[in-house]
């Protein structure tokens, strides 16, 4: 899916359409000529095997969605797959079956995996058949190397020209200072990297005129990603189980200052758990949502009101100015990732400290583990969910994902929030299309609970500020060159479309 062109990009399937008006049946027509890298054709048998695996295997990432919605999957012939749903499933096609950003199901080769007694234990390897333009030829802790397949089926099928890029080398920069990475972009050692902080990419663009960004040389340099970041917390453990404490922490966040300090005045700070792409912007502009904003004022910054709430919750300030109860301060250590959070997290720490919370930065190797295990503190992380309507973002907080304390929270659903009232609203939304009046009303109700209960603290829309070095390669996806409209992250599900579309610099 190309988000910036708002269009599907058919690939292994020529079409994927609902064949009943109530969204209870979907038919997939496979593309002629699609081949695995070992020469076997990609057929409906592969799709059925992939989907049935998700339906039956509770260790696979989309098991919950398949279990909730899918009745059965059948292949009437080698080029056709019919999915029958238990209930109307109007967004299953897009949310689950379409590859975009980091979501969607890649189809796997039945003729290889059906032989495995336990697919969860299967290690794969560089000989694993695939349908993409590049094969992995080397993979170790330092780098992953892909070489072009001259026999890539998409060329013969007339779907794509043979790519100019013959080899891809993805280097491991874990533990490397981003300033060092930036200098290697300036030196033409790297063609592209993970997204950079604003000041860093700004300096790159000034130092090397051959480097550009999605927005050229215009600050804040990036495009809107699908991953708005919040400060998450485990709502099942004290003191974060007290909504007054969560609200008090939220009131210490000055979003106007974030925009000024981190984003050169661009309006990036947010109060929503979803990215403001056109469909979602339309939702937040409705009178009903505007009325909610006036009622809850989720962007409010007030240390005075924060202090009132903490006092109500039974806390007093100690000699260091930190809120304390029963001899314990409120841990507001922010777990995050230095490579992407080094600009925003220190700012948030100072804001929380000013509000009397025991805040600090943790960019250590245990940061993600702390999030998944629900340790005390805050977690700077995104919502990988909604693109068109708010359902997927709201569904992140359904009680089905509320892992008990002491267990690991799966699929980056860290809040462990549990509320039957909220579940009922989200469940009612699930079978409805986004233009259904009940869906619209329920979306407003869900957003109200999100703000009322401060399920997490929304901080920023996420920007991808990726440097694109044009010394050797051109035709990078930019604001002025949208092409198929895919996001420009080479590590995303659509990343091979980015790389295979590059042209040799003249």
JOVEN-V808547 format. One record per helix or strand of 3 or more residues. SS is the DSSP state (H for helix, E for strand). FROM is the first residue (numbers start at 1). TO is the last residue. If there is no record, write none. Layout:
ss={SS;SS}
from={FROM;FROM}
to={TO;TO}
//
This chain:
ss={E;E;H;H;E;E;H;H;H;E;E;H;E;H;H;E;H;H;H;H;H;E;E;H;H;E;H;E;H;H;H;H;H;E;H}
from={13;25;44;63;70;80;92;110;119;134;143;153;167;178;198;229;243;255;278;287;303;323;331;338;345;358;367;378;391;399;410;420;437;457;495}
to={18;30;56;69;77;85;95;113;121;139;148;156;171;186;207;232;250;262;284;296;312;325;335;341;354;362;373;382;395;401;412;430;452;460;500}
//
